[in-house]
């Protein structure tokens, strides 16, 4: 395994040979944490389509998704140094960060609405444009294939929490299960999903 210190550089034309895509994203995050703008640009190039698909799926609104995606990369620029603390794979960390910001935006939208008619007035046109549809379709196809490999009950749990914004506590109540048990199920299911998405 090559040293992460060498990683990506415009001087040497890219990455050290022998690195996996996961290693490369991890290496880019390490350099972004050091303020490397070229590494940040490369990280954006490699991950923005997938993260946009995640955000669009949660918000179902192109303009809001674009705004949240900007927030996501501001957060990545400022917080890249925290990546290793989580113990997640780099894409899992990026996807979780994106999903959480999108869910925050969706919850804020609901809180602003004081009546159904006002909620409809405040929401922008929810129809994504052709570009967003293409990105979401590509990302969604891969995610759907990986969800199909999971047991149905585990796939449903992941969708409820990570795509529809249900809290762990709400899911535990729905399943009539202990919160720690639900966390364990979700963690194992995420690991299986992550392994599939990294193929």
C-alpha positions, 0 to 999 in steps of 0.5 A: 500500500503506497503512503498516503503522504504521496497521494494526489498531485498535479505535479506528478499527474495524479495518484500513486499507482496501486491505490484503490478508488477508496484509497484515492478518495481517502487520500484526497480528503487527507490533502483537503484537510491540509488546504490543498485546493487541487485535491479539493477540485479532484474530490469534487470531480469524483464525488459530486454526481453521486452526492447530488443524487443522494441529496436530490433523492431526499429533497426531490427538488433540483434547486434545493439540492444544488444549494445543499450540495454547495453546503456539503462541499463547504462542510467538506472543505472545513471538516475534512480533517474529522473524517478519520474520527468516524471510522467510516469509509470515505464515501460512506462519510461523504454520503452520510454528511450529504444526507444529513444536510439534505434532511436538515433542509427538508425538516426546515422546509416543513417547520416553515410551513404553517398550513398545507397551502402555505407549504405548497406556496413555499416549495419550488418546482419539485421537478428535476431537470434533465441533467439532474434526472440523468445523474440521479438515474445513474446513481439510483441504478447502482444504489437500487442494485445494492439494495436488492442484494440486502434482505428485504427487511434490512433494505427497508430499514435503511430506506426509512432512515437514510433516504426518508429521514426517519430517526433511529428512535422512530424506526425502533418504535415502528419495529418494536425493537430496542434502539441499540438493536436497531443501531446494530442492524443498521450498522451491519446493513450499511457495511454490506451496502458499502461493500456492494457500492465499492465494487 
